[in-house]
Amino acid sequence: MIGIIGAMDMEVNGLIEIMKDKQAEIISGTTYTKGRIGQQECVVAKCGIGKVNAAVATQTMILRYQPNKIINTGIGGSTSVHTHIGYVVIAENVIQHDMDTTVIGDQPGELFLPQETIAYIPCDASLIQCLQQACDTIGETRYLVGTVATGDQFISGHDNRLRLNEQFGAVACEMEGGSIGQVCRINKVPFAILRSISDSMSEEDDAVEYATFSRAAAQRSIEILTAFLYQNN
Protein backbone atom coordinates (compact mmCIF):
# COMPACT_ATOMS: atom_id res chain seq x y z
CA MET A 1 0.00 0.00 0.00
CA ILE A 2 1.16 3.53 -0.83
CA GLY A 3 0.34 6.39 1.51
CA ILE A 4 -0.17 9.85 0.02
CA ILE A 5 -0.29 13.00 2.13
CA GLY A 6 -1.09 16.55 1.07
CA ALA A 7 -1.81 19.61 3.19
CA MET A 8 -4.82 21.03 1.33
CA ASP A 9 -7.93 19.84 -0.49
CA MET A 10 -6.61 20.96 -3.87
CA GLU A 11 -3.54 18.76 -3.36
CA VAL A 12 -5.43 15.50 -2.74
CA ASN A 13 -9.05 15.78 -3.95
CA GLY A 14 -8.16 14.95 -7.55
CA LEU A 15 -6.68 11.65 -6.40
CA ILE A 16 -9.65 10.80 -4.17
CA GLU A 17 -12.05 11.53 -7.04
CA ILE A 18 -10.50 8.85 -9.27
CA MET A 19 -10.13 6.30 -6.49
CA LYS A 20 -12.15 3.08 -6.70
CA ASP A 21 -13.63 1.08 -3.79
CA LYS A 22 -13.26 4.05 -1.46
CA GLN A 23 -13.54 3.77 2.29
CA ALA A 24 -13.10 6.86 4.45
CA GLU A 25 -12.18 6.99 8.12
CA ILE A 26 -11.69 10.02 10.38
CA ILE A 27 -8.95 9.82 13.00
CA SER A 28 -8.08 12.84 15.16
CA GLY A 29 -10.01 15.06 12.76
CA THR A 30 -8.14 13.91 9.63
CA THR A 31 -9.93 11.93 6.94
CA TYR A 32 -8.04 8.94 5.52
CA THR A 33 -9.49 7.60 2.27
CA LYS A 34 -8.45 4.10 1.33
CA GLY A 35 -9.02 2.55 -2.10
CA ARG A 36 -7.41 1.77 -5.45
CA ILE A 37 -6.03 3.97 -8.21
CA GLY A 38 -5.50 1.69 -11.15
CA GLN A 39 -4.51 -1.57 -9.48
CA GLN A 40 -2.51 0.18 -6.77
CA GLU A 41 -3.92 0.10 -3.25
CA CYS A 42 -3.40 3.44 -1.55
CA VAL A 43 -4.55 5.65 1.28
CA VAL A 44 -4.81 9.43 0.88
CA ALA A 45 -4.96 12.03 3.65
CA LYS A 46 -5.27 15.82 3.82
CA CYS A 47 -3.17 16.62 6.86
CA GLY A 48 -3.59 20.40 7.13
CA ILE A 49 -0.88 23.03 6.81
CA GLY A 50 2.29 22.91 8.88
CA LYS A 51 4.78 20.50 10.38
CA VAL A 52 2.84 19.32 13.43
CA ASN A 53 -0.31 18.52 11.42
CA ALA A 54 1.82 16.64 8.89
CA ALA A 55 3.67 14.67 11.56
CA VAL A 56 0.47 13.63 13.34
CA ALA A 57 -1.13 12.48 10.07
CA THR A 58 1.97 10.56 9.01
CA GLN A 59 2.36 8.69 12.29
CA THR A 60 -1.34 7.88 12.34
CA MET A 61 -1.22 6.63 8.75
CA ILE A 62 1.75 4.38 9.52
CA LEU A 63 0.15 2.87 12.63
CA ARG A 64 -3.32 2.44 11.16
CA TYR A 65 -2.65 1.46 7.54
CA GLN A 66 0.96 0.19 7.48
CA PRO A 67 1.89 1.68 4.07
CA ASN A 68 5.14 0.33 2.64
CA LYS A 69 5.96 3.79 1.25
CA ILE A 70 4.68 7.35 1.65
CA ILE A 71 4.64 10.24 -0.80
CA ASN A 72 4.11 13.86 0.21
CA THR A 73 2.52 15.77 -2.65
CA GLY A 74 1.46 19.32 -3.35
CA ILE A 75 2.79 22.75 -4.17
CA GLY A 76 5.91 24.63 -3.12
CA GLY A 77 7.84 27.83 -3.51
CA SER A 78 11.01 28.34 -5.49
CA THR A 79 14.32 28.94 -3.72
CA SER A 80 16.46 28.77 -6.85
CA VAL A 81 16.79 30.85 -10.00
CA HIS A 82 16.55 27.52 -11.84
CA THR A 83 13.16 26.59 -10.35
CA HIS A 84 10.33 28.43 -12.09
CA ILE A 85 6.54 28.47 -11.75
CA GLY A 86 5.18 25.29 -13.29
CA TYR A 87 8.37 23.32 -12.70
CA VAL A 88 8.26 20.20 -10.55
CA VAL A 89 10.70 19.39 -7.76
CA ILE A 90 11.34 15.83 -6.65
CA ALA A 91 13.20 15.88 -3.35
CA GLU A 92 16.57 14.19 -3.14
CA ASN A 93 16.54 15.03 0.56
CA VAL A 94 14.71 17.34 2.93
CA ILE A 95 15.83 19.64 5.72
CA GLN A 96 13.89 21.63 8.31
CA HIS A 97 15.25 25.15 7.89
CA ASP A 98 13.55 26.47 11.03
CA MET A 99 15.20 23.90 13.34
CA ASP A 100 18.01 25.96 14.85
CA THR A 101 20.20 25.08 17.83
CA THR A 102 23.32 26.62 16.33
CA VAL A 103 23.82 28.81 19.41
CA ILE A 104 25.01 25.71 21.29
CA GLY A 105 27.22 24.51 18.46
CA ASP A 106 24.89 22.33 16.38
CA GLN A 107 24.56 22.45 12.60
CA PRO A 108 21.68 24.42 11.02
CA GLY A 109 18.64 22.19 10.56
CA GLU A 110 20.05 19.41 12.74
CA LEU A 111 17.40 17.04 14.17
CA PHE A 112 17.74 14.90 17.26
CA LEU A 113 15.86 11.68 16.54
CA PRO A 114 15.54 8.83 19.06
CA GLN A 115 18.38 6.83 17.46
CA GLU A 116 20.42 9.40 15.54
CA THR A 117 21.24 13.03 14.85
CA ILE A 118 20.65 14.09 11.26
CA ALA A 119 20.03 17.25 9.25
CA TYR A 120 19.36 16.21 5.64
CA ILE A 121 16.92 13.28 5.54
CA PRO A 122 17.35 11.33 2.29
CA CYS A 123 14.37 10.32 0.19
CA ASP A 124 14.03 6.82 -1.20
CA ALA A 125 16.10 6.40 -4.37
CA SER A 126 13.69 4.00 -6.07
CA LEU A 127 10.73 6.32 -5.45
CA ILE A 128 12.71 9.24 -6.85
CA GLN A 129 13.41 7.25 -10.01
CA CYS A 130 9.77 6.20 -10.39
CA LEU A 131 8.57 9.79 -9.97
CA GLN A 132 11.06 10.92 -12.61
CA GLN A 133 9.67 8.29 -14.97
CA ALA A 134 6.16 9.51 -14.25
CA CYS A 135 7.22 13.09 -15.05
CA ASP A 136 8.66 11.88 -18.35
CA THR A 137 5.27 10.47 -19.33
CA ILE A 138 3.51 13.80 -18.75
CA GLY A 139 3.98 16.18 -21.66
CA GLU A 140 5.99 19.37 -21.16
CA THR A 141 6.94 18.63 -17.54
CA ARG A 142 10.19 20.21 -16.41
CA TYR A 143 11.52 18.83 -13.17
CA LEU A 144 14.52 19.05 -10.89
CA VAL A 145 15.81 16.66 -8.25
CA GLY A 146 17.27 18.47 -5.25
CA THR A 147 16.98 19.58 -1.65
CA VAL A 148 13.60 20.72 -0.31
CA ALA A 149 13.54 23.00 2.76
CA THR A 150 10.63 22.75 5.21
CA GLY A 151 9.54 25.21 7.87
CA ASP A 152 6.47 26.65 9.54
CA GLN A 153 6.66 29.79 7.42
CA PHE A 154 5.40 30.93 4.04
CA ILE A 155 8.69 32.12 2.59
CA SER A 156 8.32 35.33 0.61
CA GLY A 157 10.75 37.79 -0.90
CA HIS A 158 13.74 37.14 -3.12
CA ASP A 159 16.28 37.56 -0.31
CA ASN A 160 14.56 35.10 2.04
CA ARG A 161 14.29 32.51 -0.71
CA LEU A 162 17.90 33.04 -1.73
CA ARG A 163 19.02 32.53 1.88
CA LEU A 164 17.54 29.02 1.88
CA ASN A 165 19.37 28.25 -1.34
CA GLU A 166 22.69 29.56 -0.09
CA GLN A 167 22.47 28.10 3.41
CA PHE A 168 20.90 24.71 2.64
CA GLY A 169 21.22 24.23 -1.12
CA ALA A 170 17.43 24.14 -1.37
CA VAL A 171 15.68 24.42 -4.73
CA ALA A 172 12.18 24.57 -3.20
CA CYS A 173 10.49 25.30 0.10
CA GLU A 174 7.26 24.18 1.72
CA MET A 175 5.72 23.49 5.13
CA GLU A 176 5.20 19.74 5.60
CA GLY A 177 7.75 17.50 3.84
CA GLY A 178 10.47 17.70 6.47
CA SER A 179 8.25 16.47 9.28
CA ILE A 180 6.79 13.73 7.09
CA GLY A 181 10.34 12.68 6.27
CA GLN A 182 11.28 12.75 9.96
CA VAL A 183 8.39 10.49 10.96
CA CYS A 184 9.12 8.13 8.07
CA ARG A 185 12.80 8.02 9.04
CA ILE A 186 11.94 7.11 12.63
CA ASN A 187 9.57 4.37 11.45
CA LYS A 188 11.86 3.13 8.63
CA VAL A 189 9.23 3.79 5.95
CA PRO A 190 10.58 4.84 2.50
CA PHE A 191 9.27 8.24 1.45
CA ALA A 192 9.37 10.81 -1.32
CA ILE A 193 8.35 14.43 -1.81
CA LEU A 194 6.80 15.79 -5.01
CA ARG A 195 6.19 19.54 -5.25
CA SER A 196 4.96 21.68 -8.13
CA ILE A 197 6.14 25.29 -7.98
CA SER A 198 3.44 27.93 -7.45
CA ASP A 199 5.51 30.99 -6.48
CA SER A 200 8.94 32.05 -7.66
CA MET A 201 12.17 33.94 -7.03
CA SER A 202 10.92 36.87 -9.12
CA GLU A 203 10.17 40.33 -7.77
CA GLU A 204 6.44 39.77 -8.33
CA ASP A 205 4.14 39.77 -5.30
CA ASP A 206 4.41 36.28 -3.79
CA ALA A 207 0.84 36.22 -2.48
CA VAL A 208 -0.48 37.15 -5.93
CA GLU A 209 1.62 34.46 -7.60
CA TYR A 210 0.40 31.88 -5.10
CA ALA A 211 -3.24 32.82 -5.62
CA THR A 212 -2.81 32.77 -9.39
CA PHE A 213 -0.84 29.57 -9.88
CA SER A 214 -1.44 27.33 -6.85
CA ARG A 215 -4.38 25.36 -8.23
CA ALA A 216 -2.69 24.67 -11.56
CA ALA A 217 0.47 23.65 -9.72
CA ALA A 218 -1.47 21.30 -7.44
CA GLN A 219 -3.15 19.74 -10.47
CA ARG A 220 0.22 19.09 -12.07
CA SER A 221 1.35 17.14 -8.99
CA ILE A 222 -1.87 15.11 -9.11
CA GLU A 223 -1.31 14.28 -12.79
CA ILE A 224 2.22 13.08 -12.09
CA LEU A 225 1.16 11.00 -9.07
CA THR A 226 -1.66 9.45 -11.08
CA ALA A 227 0.84 8.44 -13.77
CA PHE A 228 3.13 7.08 -11.05
CA LEU A 229 0.36 4.97 -9.52
CA TYR A 230 -0.69 3.48 -12.85
CA GLN A 231 2.93 2.70 -13.73
CA ASN A 232 3.60 1.01 -10.40
CA ASN A 233 0.61 -1.32 -10.05
DAKA-V285246 format. One record per residue. RES is the residue in one small letter. OMEGA is omega in degrees with one decimal (* if undefined). Layout:
res=RES omega=OMEGA
res=RES omega=OMEGA
//
This chain:
res=m omega=176.9
res=i omega=174.0
res=g omega=179.9
res=i omega=-176.9
res=i omega=171.9
res=g omega=-175.1
res=a omega=-171.1
res=m omega=179.6
res=d omega=-175.1
res=m omega=179.4
res=e omega=-176.6
res=v omega=-172.9
res=n omega=179.5
res=g omega=176.8
res=l omega=179.9
res=i omega=-178.8
res=e omega=-178.2
res=i omega=-178.7
res=m omega=176.6
res=k omega=177.0
res=d omega=-174.6
res=k omega=171.1
res=q omega=-177.4
res=a omega=179.3
res=e omega=179.0
res=i omega=177.0
res=i omega=-179.1
res=s omega=176.0
res=g omega=180.0
res=t omega=178.6
res=t omega=175.6
res=y omega=-178.7
res=t omega=-178.2
res=k omega=178.8
res=g omega=179.9
res=r omega=168.2
res=i omega=-165.3
res=g omega=175.3
res=q omega=-175.3
res=q omega=174.5
res=e omega=-178.3
res=c omega=173.8
res=v omega=-174.0
res=v omega=179.0
res=a omega=167.4
res=k omega=-171.0
res=c omega=-169.2
res=g omega=-172.8
res=i omega=172.7
res=g omega=-170.8
res=k omega=-178.0
res=v omega=176.9
res=n omega=-178.2
res=a omega=-179.8
res=a omega=179.4
res=v omega=-178.6
res=a omega=-179.2
res=t omega=179.8
res=q omega=178.4
res=t omega=180.0
res=m omega=-179.1
res=i omega=-177.5
res=l omega=-174.2
res=r omega=-170.7
res=y omega=179.3
res=q omega=176.3
res=p omega=178.2
res=n omega=173.2
res=k omega=-179.4
res=i omega=176.6
res=i omega=172.0
res=n omega=-175.3
res=t omega=175.4
res=g omega=-176.5
res=i omega=179.7
res=g omega=178.2
res=g omega=179.1
res=s omega=170.8
res=t omega=-179.3
res=s omega=176.9
res=v omega=179.6
res=h omega=-177.8
res=t omega=-173.6
res=h omega=175.9
res=i omega=-178.1
res=g omega=174.9
res=y omega=177.3
res=v omega=175.7
res=v omega=171.4
res=i omega=-174.0
res=a omega=166.9
res=e omega=174.4
res=n omega=-177.0
res=v omega=179.0
res=i omega=178.2
res=q omega=-171.5
res=h omega=-179.5
res=d omega=172.7
res=m omega=-169.0
res=d omega=171.5
res=t omega=-177.4
res=t omega=-178.3
res=v omega=177.8
res=i omega=170.9
res=g omega=179.7
res=d omega=177.4
res=q omega=176.5
res=p omega=177.6
res=g omega=-175.9
res=e omega=-179.9
res=l omega=-178.1
res=f omega=-178.0
res=l omega=-176.8
res=p omega=-175.0
res=q omega=-176.4
res=e omega=170.3
res=t omega=-173.4
res=i omega=175.8
res=a omega=180.0
res=y omega=179.3
res=i omega=-176.4
res=p omega=173.0
res=c omega=-176.4
res=d omega=-174.6
res=a omega=-178.7
res=s omega=176.2
res=l omega=176.7
res=i omega=-178.9
res=q omega=179.5
res=c omega=177.6
res=l omega=174.1
res=q omega=178.1
res=q omega=177.5
res=a omega=176.6
res=c omega=-178.0
res=d omega=179.7
res=t omega=179.5
res=i omega=-176.3
res=g omega=173.7
res=e omega=176.5
res=t omega=175.6
res=r omega=-176.7
res=y omega=175.3
res=l omega=171.6
res=v omega=-177.3
res=g omega=-177.7
res=t omega=173.3
res=v omega=179.3
res=a omega=-178.4
res=t omega=173.7
res=g omega=179.6
res=d omega=178.2
res=q omega=165.6
res=f omega=-175.7
res=i omega=179.3
res=s omega=179.2
res=g omega=-177.0
res=h omega=-175.8
res=d omega=179.3
res=n omega=177.9
res=r omega=180.0
res=l omega=178.9
res=r omega=179.6
res=l omega=177.1
res=n omega=-176.2
res=e omega=-176.3
res=q omega=-173.2
res=f omega=-175.6
res=g omega=-175.3
res=a omega=174.3
res=v omega=177.4
res=a omega=177.3
res=c omega=177.9
res=e omega=-168.3
res=m omega=-177.5
res=e omega=-168.6
res=g omega=-178.1
res=g omega=179.7
res=s omega=174.0
res=i omega=177.0
res=g omega=179.7
res=q omega=179.6
res=v omega=177.7
res=c omega=178.8
res=r omega=-179.6
res=i omega=-176.4
res=n omega=179.4
res=k omega=176.0
res=v omega=177.6
res=p omega=-178.5
res=f omega=175.6
res=a omega=177.9
res=i omega=177.7
res=l omega=-177.7
res=r omega=175.5
res=s omega=-170.0
res=i omega=-178.7
res=s omega=179.7
res=d omega=-160.8
res=s omega=177.4
res=m omega=-176.4
res=s omega=178.0
res=e omega=176.2
res=e omega=178.7
res=d omega=-175.1
res=d omega=179.7
res=a omega=178.5
res=v omega=177.4
res=e omega=-179.4
res=y omega=-179.1
res=a omega=-176.3
res=t omega=-168.1
res=f omega=-171.9
res=s omega=-177.2
res=r omega=177.5
res=a omega=178.5
res=a omega=178.9
res=a omega=179.5
res=q omega=177.7
res=r omega=176.8
res=s omega=179.0
res=i omega=179.4
res=e omega=-179.4
res=i omega=179.0
res=l omega=177.0
res=t omega=177.0
res=a omega=177.9
res=f omega=-177.1
res=l omega=178.8
res=y omega=179.1
res=q omega=-174.3
res=n omega=177.6
res=n omega=*
//
